[in-house]
Amino acid sequence: MKKILILGDYKEAEWHSLGGADAEFKRILAGFELTITEDYPDMKLADLQRYDLIINYIGGWGKRAGSDFAGALLGYVAAGGPLLTLHGGIIAHTLPEIEQLVGAAFTGHPEREVLEYVHVGEHPITEGVKPFSMDEEPYQLEMDNLAKVQMILEYVYRGEKYPAAWVRNYGSGRTCYLSMGHDPACFTNEGFGLLIRRGAQWCLGEL
């Protein structure tokens, strides 16, 4: 059974807590062995390498994580470890190496509203996932032109399309970013749940 390490925050989350989302992860990723923890700041590369996949749902990059942990995570992925980042896991202004790893920088977002998510081309992650709508924050992102991402999903906001999900290689590792996941209610959306599971499978090389 593949082991997945899910990293996030509870009481010290700045915006997006693992509270409630943890139960949804267990439901969506049934069949995997999950470790869900907020005890990541002191983790070393050897600690991360015990797992087949890391899910980054960290809500306290600027508050709790430092360059030592960032270096361990970059080393994990560069050496072939897969990484799935959700929603606020991209917000790491004090650690630009994490933004570069994910492939973009968060610049802000308008008020939350119902957004339509549509495919960009074809990809194994979105195969069988129909376009869907959900109440979510319209994340505004500055893409890293050097990251060479493959966009797989966009959202429609006020008639314009914006990046919503992509994949990229980093060193020998596969990474995927999904911009959804503000709170536990988002995880109950069927389309988003499928993207999480299929994103994990793709990162693991199972799709």
C-alpha atoms as an extended CHARMM CRD file, in Angstrom:
* protein
*
       207  EXT
         1         1  MET       CA              0.0000000000        0.0000000000        0.0000000000  PROA      1               0.0000000000
         2         2  LYS       CA              1.4160000000        3.3940000000       -1.0270000000  PROA      2               0.0000000000
         3         3  LYS       CA              2.1740000000        5.7790000000        1.8320000000  PROA      3               0.0000000000
         4         4  ILE       CA              1.0260000000        9.4030000000        1.5510000000  PROA      4               0.0000000000
         5         5  LEU       CA              2.1710000000       12.1870000000        3.8770000000  PROA      5               0.0000000000
         6         6  ILE       CA             -0.3030000000       15.0690000000        4.1100000000  PROA      6               0.0000000000
         7         7  LEU       CA              1.1850000000       18.2640000000        5.5470000000  PROA      7               0.0000000000
         8         8  GLY       CA             -0.8910000000       21.1270000000        6.8960000000  PROA      8               0.0000000000
         9         9  ASP       CA             -1.8020000000       23.1120000000        9.9750000000  PROA      9               0.0000000000
        10        10  TYR       CA             -4.5400000000       23.1120000000       12.5820000000  PROA      10              0.0000000000
        11        11  LYS       CA             -4.5630000000       25.8870000000       15.1970000000  PROA      11              0.0000000000
        12        12  GLU       CA             -1.6580000000       27.7250000000       13.6020000000  PROA      12              0.0000000000
        13        13  ALA       CA             -3.0950000000       27.7640000000       10.0830000000  PROA      13              0.0000000000
        14        14  GLU       CA             -3.1960000000       31.3300000000        8.7890000000  PROA      14              0.0000000000
        15        15  TRP       CA             -6.1650000000       30.6660000000        6.5050000000  PROA      15              0.0000000000
        16        16  HSD       CA             -6.7110000000       27.0130000000        5.5880000000  PROA      16              0.0000000000
        17        17  SER       CA             -6.8800000000       24.5140000000        8.4240000000  PROA      17              0.0000000000
        18        18  LEU       CA             -6.6030000000       20.7450000000        8.2600000000  PROA      18              0.0000000000
        19        19  GLY       CA             -9.5920000000       20.6310000000       10.5810000000  PROA      19              0.0000000000
        20        20  GLY       CA            -12.4190000000       18.9660000000        8.6790000000  PROA      20              0.0000000000
        21        21  ALA       CA            -10.2940000000       18.6200000000        5.5540000000  PROA      21              0.0000000000
        22        22  ASP       CA             -8.4550000000       15.7200000000        7.2000000000  PROA      22              0.0000000000
        23        23  ALA       CA            -11.6010000000       13.5770000000        7.2170000000  PROA      23              0.0000000000
        24        24  GLU       CA            -12.2140000000       14.4000000000        3.5440000000  PROA      24              0.0000000000
        25        25  PHE       CA             -8.6720000000       13.3710000000        2.6300000000  PROA      25              0.0000000000
        26        26  LYS       CA             -9.2970000000       10.0050000000        4.2820000000  PROA      26              0.0000000000
        27        27  ARG       CA            -12.4920000000        9.5490000000        2.2740000000  PROA      27              0.0000000000
        28        28  ILE       CA            -11.0870000000       10.6720000000       -1.0690000000  PROA      28              0.0000000000
        29        29  LEU       CA             -7.8270000000        8.7570000000       -0.7360000000  PROA      29              0.0000000000
        30        30  ALA       CA             -9.2550000000        5.5180000000        0.6400000000  PROA      30              0.0000000000
        31        31  GLY       CA             -6.9370000000        2.6330000000       -0.2110000000  PROA      31              0.0000000000
        32        32  PHE       CA             -3.7610000000        4.5930000000        0.5510000000  PROA      32              0.0000000000
        33        33  GLU       CA             -1.9560000000        4.6330000000        3.8850000000  PROA      33              0.0000000000
        34        34  LEU       CA             -2.2640000000        8.2360000000        5.0750000000  PROA      34              0.0000000000
        35        35  THR       CA             -0.2510000000       10.1650000000        7.6260000000  PROA      35              0.0000000000
        36        36  ILE       CA             -1.7700000000       13.5860000000        8.2890000000  PROA      36              0.0000000000
        37        37  THR       CA              0.3710000000       15.9170000000       10.3640000000  PROA      37              0.0000000000
        38        38  GLU       CA              1.2220000000       19.5070000000       11.2200000000  PROA      38              0.0000000000
        39        39  ASP       CA              4.5990000000       18.4540000000       12.6370000000  PROA      39              0.0000000000
        40        40  TYR       CA              6.5020000000       19.2820000000        9.4660000000  PROA      40              0.0000000000
        41        41  PRO       CA              8.7570000000       22.2620000000       10.3680000000  PROA      41              0.0000000000
        42        42  ASP       CA             11.5440000000       20.0630000000       11.7530000000  PROA      42              0.0000000000
        43        43  MET       CA             11.2750000000       17.2650000000        9.1870000000  PROA      43              0.0000000000
        44        44  LYS       CA             14.4470000000       16.3230000000        7.3560000000  PROA      44              0.0000000000
        45        45  LEU       CA             14.9170000000       14.8190000000        3.9100000000  PROA      45              0.0000000000
        46        46  ALA       CA             15.1850000000       11.3320000000        5.4130000000  PROA      46              0.0000000000
        47        47  ASP       CA             11.8030000000       11.8050000000        7.1290000000  PROA      47              0.0000000000
        48        48  LEU       CA             10.1240000000       12.7660000000        3.8590000000  PROA      48              0.0000000000
        49        49  GLN       CA             11.6940000000        9.9100000000        1.9420000000  PROA      49              0.0000000000
        50        50  ARG       CA              9.7500000000        7.4030000000        4.0260000000  PROA      50              0.0000000000
        51        51  TYR       CA              6.6740000000        8.3090000000        1.9540000000  PROA      51              0.0000000000
        52        52  ASP       CA              5.6630000000        7.5780000000       -1.6360000000  PROA      52              0.0000000000
        53        53  LEU       CA              3.8470000000       10.9220000000       -2.0780000000  PROA      53              0.0000000000
        54        54  ILE       CA              3.6240000000       14.2160000000       -0.2200000000  PROA      54              0.0000000000
        55        55  ILE       CA              0.5110000000       16.3990000000       -0.2880000000  PROA      55              0.0000000000
        56        56  ASN       CA              1.2410000000       20.0370000000        0.5350000000  PROA      56              0.0000000000
        57        57  TYR       CA             -1.7730000000       21.6650000000        2.1890000000  PROA      57              0.0000000000
        58        58  ILE       CA              0.4250000000       23.8380000000        4.3790000000  PROA      58              0.0000000000
        59        59  GLY       CA             -1.3180000000       26.9970000000        5.5490000000  PROA      59              0.0000000000
        60        60  GLY       CA              1.5500000000       28.4740000000        7.5090000000  PROA      60              0.0000000000
        61        61  TRP       CA              4.5830000000       28.6850000000        5.2580000000  PROA      61              0.0000000000
        62        62  GLY       CA              5.4570000000       32.1880000000        6.3970000000  PROA      62              0.0000000000
        63        63  LYS       CA              4.6420000000       31.4750000000       10.0210000000  PROA      63              0.0000000000
        64        64  ARG       CA              6.0640000000       28.0180000000       10.6830000000  PROA      64              0.0000000000
        65        65  ALA       CA              8.2530000000       26.6520000000        7.8860000000  PROA      65              0.0000000000
        66        66  GLY       CA             11.7980000000       27.7940000000        7.2780000000  PROA      66              0.0000000000
        67        67  SER       CA             14.4720000000       27.3380000000        4.6580000000  PROA      67              0.0000000000
        68        68  ASP       CA             15.6900000000       24.0420000000        6.1780000000  PROA      68              0.0000000000
        69        69  PHE       CA             12.3450000000       22.3440000000        5.6420000000  PROA      69              0.0000000000
        70        70  ALA       CA             11.9540000000       23.9940000000        2.2220000000  PROA      70              0.0000000000
        71        71  GLY       CA             15.3240000000       22.5560000000        1.2340000000  PROA      71              0.0000000000
        72        72  ALA       CA             14.2980000000       19.0970000000        2.4200000000  PROA      72              0.0000000000
        73        73  LEU       CA             11.1000000000       19.2380000000        0.3540000000  PROA      73              0.0000000000
        74        74  LEU       CA             12.9400000000       20.4370000000       -2.7490000000  PROA      74              0.0000000000
        75        75  GLY       CA             15.4740000000       17.6540000000       -2.2860000000  PROA      75              0.0000000000
        76        76  TYR       CA             12.6910000000       15.0780000000       -1.9450000000  PROA      76              0.0000000000
        77        77  VAL       CA             11.0580000000       16.1150000000       -5.2110000000  PROA      77              0.0000000000
        78        78  ALA       CA             14.2960000000       16.6310000000       -7.1480000000  PROA      78              0.0000000000
        79        79  ALA       CA             15.3250000000       13.0720000000       -6.2660000000  PROA      79              0.0000000000
        80        80  GLY       CA             12.0840000000       11.6550000000       -7.6620000000  PROA      80              0.0000000000
        81        81  GLY       CA              9.5600000000       12.1670000000       -4.8750000000  PROA      81              0.0000000000
        82        82  PRO       CA              6.0880000000       13.1590000000       -6.1270000000  PROA      82              0.0000000000
        83        83  LEU       CA              4.3180000000       16.2500000000       -4.7630000000  PROA      83              0.0000000000
        84        84  LEU       CA              0.6570000000       17.2980000000       -4.9340000000  PROA      84              0.0000000000
        85        85  THR       CA              0.0210000000       20.8780000000       -3.7670000000  PROA      85              0.0000000000
        86        86  LEU       CA             -3.4660000000       22.1510000000       -2.9890000000  PROA      86              0.0000000000
        87        87  HSD       CA             -4.8620000000       25.6800000000       -2.7410000000  PROA      87              0.0000000000
        88        88  GLY       CA             -2.9440000000       27.7470000000       -0.1630000000  PROA      88              0.0000000000
        89        89  GLY       CA              0.0370000000       25.4040000000       -0.1940000000  PROA      89              0.0000000000
        90        90  ILE       CA              1.3770000000       27.6860000000       -2.9310000000  PROA      90              0.0000000000
        91        91  ILE       CA              1.4210000000       30.7740000000       -0.6600000000  PROA      91              0.0000000000
        92        92  ALA       CA              5.0680000000       30.9340000000        0.4060000000  PROA      92              0.0000000000
        93        93  HSD       CA              6.2240000000       34.5080000000       -0.1650000000  PROA      93              0.0000000000
        94        94  THR       CA              9.0620000000       34.1950000000        2.3600000000  PROA      94              0.0000000000
        95        95  LEU       CA             10.3120000000       31.0540000000        0.6150000000  PROA      95              0.0000000000
        96        96  PRO       CA             10.4350000000       31.7680000000       -3.1420000000  PROA      96              0.0000000000
        97        97  GLU       CA             12.0330000000       28.3710000000       -3.7080000000  PROA      97              0.0000000000
        98        98  ILE       CA              8.6800000000       26.7980000000       -2.8180000000  PROA      98              0.0000000000
        99        99  GLU       CA              6.8600000000       29.0440000000       -5.2950000000  PROA      99              0.0000000000
       100       100  GLN       CA              9.3740000000       28.0050000000       -7.9410000000  PROA      100             0.0000000000
       101       101  LEU       CA              8.8770000000       24.3460000000       -7.0510000000  PROA      101             0.0000000000
       102       102  VAL       CA              5.1130000000       24.6290000000       -7.4840000000  PROA      102             0.0000000000
       103       103  GLY       CA              5.4600000000       26.7810000000      -10.5990000000  PROA      103             0.0000000000
       104       104  ALA       CA              3.8100000000       30.1070000000       -9.7280000000  PROA      104             0.0000000000
       105       105  ALA       CA              3.4220000000       32.8070000000       -7.0860000000  PROA      105             0.0000000000
       106       106  PHE       CA              0.1460000000       33.7260000000       -5.4060000000  PROA      106             0.0000000000
       107       107  THR       CA             -0.7300000000       37.4200000000       -5.8160000000  PROA      107             0.0000000000
       108       108  GLY       CA             -4.1680000000       37.5770000000       -4.1670000000  PROA      108             0.0000000000
       109       109  HSD       CA             -7.8120000000       36.8420000000       -4.8990000000  PROA      109             0.0000000000
       110       110  PRO       CA            -11.1690000000       38.6110000000       -5.2370000000  PROA      110             0.0000000000
       111       111  GLU       CA            -14.1030000000       37.5800000000       -3.0590000000  PROA      111             0.0000000000
       112       112  ARG       CA            -15.1300000000       33.9440000000       -3.1560000000  PROA      112             0.0000000000
       113       113  GLU       CA            -17.9040000000       32.9850000000       -5.5820000000  PROA      113             0.0000000000
       114       114  VAL       CA            -19.1050000000       30.1080000000       -7.7380000000  PROA      114             0.0000000000
       115       115  LEU       CA            -16.4960000000       29.3970000000      -10.4140000000  PROA      115             0.0000000000
       116       116  GLU       CA            -16.6800000000       27.1640000000      -13.4790000000  PROA      116             0.0000000000
       117       117  TYR       CA            -13.7160000000       24.8430000000      -14.0390000000  PROA      117             0.0000000000
       118       118  VAL       CA            -12.9450000000       23.7320000000      -17.5920000000  PROA      118             0.0000000000
       119       119  HSD       CA            -10.3400000000       21.4560000000      -19.1760000000  PROA      119             0.0000000000
       120       120  VAL       CA             -7.2620000000       22.6700000000      -21.0260000000  PROA      120             0.0000000000
       121       121  GLY       CA             -6.4320000000       20.0060000000      -23.5890000000  PROA      121             0.0000000000
       122       122  GLU       CA             -6.2650000000       16.3870000000      -22.4510000000  PROA      122             0.0000000000
       123       123  HSD       CA             -4.4070000000       14.8640000000      -19.5250000000  PROA      123             0.0000000000
       124       124  PRO       CA             -4.7340000000       11.6190000000      -17.5310000000  PROA      124             0.0000000000
       125       125  ILE       CA             -5.6530000000       13.5790000000      -14.3760000000  PROA      125             0.0000000000
       126       126  THR       CA             -8.7020000000       15.2000000000      -15.9690000000  PROA      126             0.0000000000
       127       127  GLU       CA             -9.7400000000       12.1480000000      -17.9990000000  PROA      127             0.0000000000
       128       128  GLY       CA            -13.2830000000       11.2550000000      -16.9880000000  PROA      128             0.0000000000
       129       129  VAL       CA            -13.6460000000       14.3920000000      -14.8570000000  PROA      129             0.0000000000
       130       130  LYS       CA            -16.4300000000       16.5060000000      -16.3010000000  PROA      130             0.0000000000
       131       131  PRO       CA            -16.2430000000       20.3230000000      -16.1630000000  PROA      131             0.0000000000
       132       132  PHE       CA            -17.7560000000       21.4070000000      -12.8500000000  PROA      132             0.0000000000
       133       133  SER       CA            -18.6050000000       24.4440000000      -10.7480000000  PROA      133             0.0000000000
       134       134  MET       CA            -17.8800000000       25.1330000000       -7.0870000000  PROA      134             0.0000000000
       135       135  ASP       CA            -17.8840000000       27.9710000000       -4.5740000000  PROA      135             0.0000000000
       136       136  GLU       CA            -14.2020000000       28.8590000000       -4.3350000000  PROA      136             0.0000000000
       137       137  GLU       CA            -11.6700000000       31.6770000000       -4.1520000000  PROA      137             0.0000000000
       138       138  PRO       CA            -10.5320000000       32.8830000000       -7.6090000000  PROA      138             0.0000000000
       139       139  TYR       CA             -6.8040000000       32.6460000000       -6.9900000000  PROA      139             0.0000000000
       140       140  GLN       CA             -4.7040000000       35.0910000000       -8.9710000000  PROA      140             0.0000000000
       141       141  LEU       CA             -1.3160000000       33.5990000000       -9.8180000000  PROA      141             0.0000000000
       142       142  GLU       CA              1.8500000000       34.8210000000      -11.5060000000  PROA      142             0.0000000000
       143       143  MET       CA              3.1790000000       31.8940000000      -13.4970000000  PROA      143             0.0000000000
       144       144  ASP       CA              6.8990000000       31.1360000000      -13.4410000000  PROA      144             0.0000000000
       145       145  ASN       CA              7.9790000000       31.2940000000      -17.0820000000  PROA      145             0.0000000000
       146       146  LEU       CA             10.9570000000       29.0380000000      -16.3740000000  PROA      146             0.0000000000
       147       147  ALA       CA              8.8710000000       26.2790000000      -14.7920000000  PROA      147             0.0000000000
       148       148  LYS       CA              7.4910000000       24.8740000000      -18.0770000000  PROA      148             0.0000000000
       149       149  VAL       CA              4.1620000000       23.8080000000      -16.6240000000  PROA      149             0.0000000000
       150       150  GLN       CA              1.4430000000       21.9680000000      -18.5150000000  PROA      150             0.0000000000
       151       151  MET       CA             -1.9010000000       23.6070000000      -17.7880000000  PROA      151             0.0000000000
       152       152  ILE       CA             -4.7050000000       21.0790000000      -17.3660000000  PROA      152             0.0000000000
       153       153  LEU       CA             -7.5390000000       23.1910000000      -15.9280000000  PROA      153             0.0000000000
       154       154  GLU       CA             -8.7210000000       26.8020000000      -15.9390000000  PROA      154             0.0000000000
       155       155  TYR       CA            -11.5030000000       28.5820000000      -14.0880000000  PROA      155             0.0000000000
       156       156  VAL       CA            -13.8610000000       31.1630000000      -15.5460000000  PROA      156             0.0000000000
       157       157  TYR       CA            -14.1940000000       34.4290000000      -13.6160000000  PROA      157             0.0000000000
       158       158  ARG       CA            -16.1910000000       37.3530000000      -14.9840000000  PROA      158             0.0000000000
       159       159  GLY       CA            -15.8800000000       36.0300000000      -18.5210000000  PROA      159             0.0000000000
       160       160  GLU       CA            -12.1090000000       35.5010000000      -18.3860000000  PROA      160             0.0000000000
       161       161  LYS       CA            -10.1390000000       32.2720000000      -17.9320000000  PROA      161             0.0000000000
       162       162  TYR       CA             -7.3960000000       31.8810000000      -15.3200000000  PROA      162             0.0000000000
       163       163  PRO       CA             -4.9710000000       29.0780000000      -14.3620000000  PROA      163             0.0000000000
       164       164  ALA       CA             -6.5470000000       26.5550000000      -12.0100000000  PROA      164             0.0000000000
       165       165  ALA       CA             -4.4370000000       23.3700000000      -12.1970000000  PROA      165             0.0000000000
       166       166  TRP       CA             -1.2170000000       22.2230000000      -13.8160000000  PROA      166             0.0000000000
       167       167  VAL       CA              1.5270000000       19.6340000000      -13.7510000000  PROA      167             0.0000000000
       168       168  ARG       CA              5.2820000000       19.8900000000      -14.1340000000  PROA      168             0.0000000000
       169       169  ASN       CA              8.4640000000       17.9320000000      -13.6010000000  PROA      169             0.0000000000
       170       170  TYR       CA             10.9930000000       19.1210000000      -11.0420000000  PROA      170             0.0000000000
       171       171  GLY       CA             14.2510000000       17.2290000000      -11.2250000000  PROA      171             0.0000000000
       172       172  SER       CA             13.1990000000       13.5820000000      -11.2970000000  PROA      172             0.0000000000
       173       173  GLY       CA              9.9100000000       14.2310000000       -9.4990000000  PROA      173             0.0000000000
       174       174  ARG       CA              6.3790000000       14.7930000000      -10.7300000000  PROA      174             0.0000000000
       175       175  THR       CA              4.3580000000       17.6510000000       -9.2690000000  PROA      175             0.0000000000
       176       176  CYS       CA              0.7450000000       18.7680000000       -9.6000000000  PROA      176             0.0000000000
       177       177  TYR       CA             -0.9940000000       21.9050000000       -8.3410000000  PROA      177             0.0000000000
       178       178  LEU       CA             -4.7540000000       22.2100000000       -7.7730000000  PROA      178             0.0000000000
       179       179  SER       CA             -5.9200000000       25.7050000000       -6.8230000000  PROA      179             0.0000000000
       180       180  MET       CA             -9.0890000000       24.5090000000       -5.0730000000  PROA      180             0.0000000000
       181       181  GLY       CA             -9.5100000000       23.4560000000       -1.4250000000  PROA      181             0.0000000000
       182       182  HSD       CA            -10.3560000000       26.5240000000        0.6700000000  PROA      182             0.0000000000
       183       183  ASP       CA            -12.3690000000       24.6460000000        3.3040000000  PROA      183             0.0000000000
       184       184  PRO       CA            -13.8920000000       21.2000000000        4.0030000000  PROA      184             0.0000000000
       185       185  ALA       CA            -17.0100000000       22.0250000000        1.9580000000  PROA      185             0.0000000000
       186       186  CYS       CA            -14.8560000000       22.3070000000       -1.1850000000  PROA      186             0.0000000000
       187       187  PHE       CA            -13.5970000000       18.7560000000       -0.7010000000  PROA      187             0.0000000000
       188       188  THR       CA            -17.1470000000       17.4070000000       -0.9250000000  PROA      188             0.0000000000
       189       189  ASN       CA            -17.3660000000       18.5400000000       -4.5620000000  PROA      189             0.0000000000
       190       190  GLU       CA            -17.2580000000       15.3900000000       -6.6860000000  PROA      190             0.0000000000
       191       191  GLY       CA            -15.1380000000       16.9150000000       -9.4450000000  PROA      191             0.0000000000
       192       192  PHE       CA            -12.5430000000       18.2420000000       -7.0230000000  PROA      192             0.0000000000
       193       193  GLY       CA            -12.4410000000       14.9310000000       -5.1610000000  PROA      193             0.0000000000
       194       194  LEU       CA            -11.7250000000       13.1090000000       -8.4100000000  PROA      194             0.0000000000
       195       195  LEU       CA             -8.9520000000       15.5680000000       -9.2570000000  PROA      195             0.0000000000
       196       196  ILE       CA             -7.2910000000       14.9850000000       -5.8850000000  PROA      196             0.0000000000
       197       197  ARG       CA             -7.3580000000       11.2160000000       -6.2610000000  PROA      197             0.0000000000
       198       198  ARG       CA             -6.3110000000       11.2080000000       -9.9080000000  PROA      198             0.0000000000
       199       199  GLY       CA             -3.6860000000       13.8790000000       -9.2190000000  PROA      199             0.0000000000
       200       200  ALA       CA             -2.1990000000       11.6690000000       -6.5240000000  PROA      200             0.0000000000
       201       201  GLN       CA             -2.2600000000        8.6480000000       -8.8260000000  PROA      201             0.0000000000
       202       202  TRP       CA             -0.6000000000       10.5730000000      -11.6530000000  PROA      202             0.0000000000
       203       203  CYS       CA              2.1200000000       11.9310000000       -9.3750000000  PROA      203             0.0000000000
       204       204  LEU       CA              2.7540000000        8.3510000000       -8.2450000000  PROA      204             0.0000000000
       205       205  GLY       CA              3.0050000000        7.1720000000      -11.8420000000  PROA      205             0.0000000000
       206       206  GLU       CA             -0.1850000000        5.1150000000      -11.6250000000  PROA      206             0.0000000000
       207       207  LEU       CA             -1.9510000000        6.9370000000      -14.4890000000  PROA      207             0.0000000000
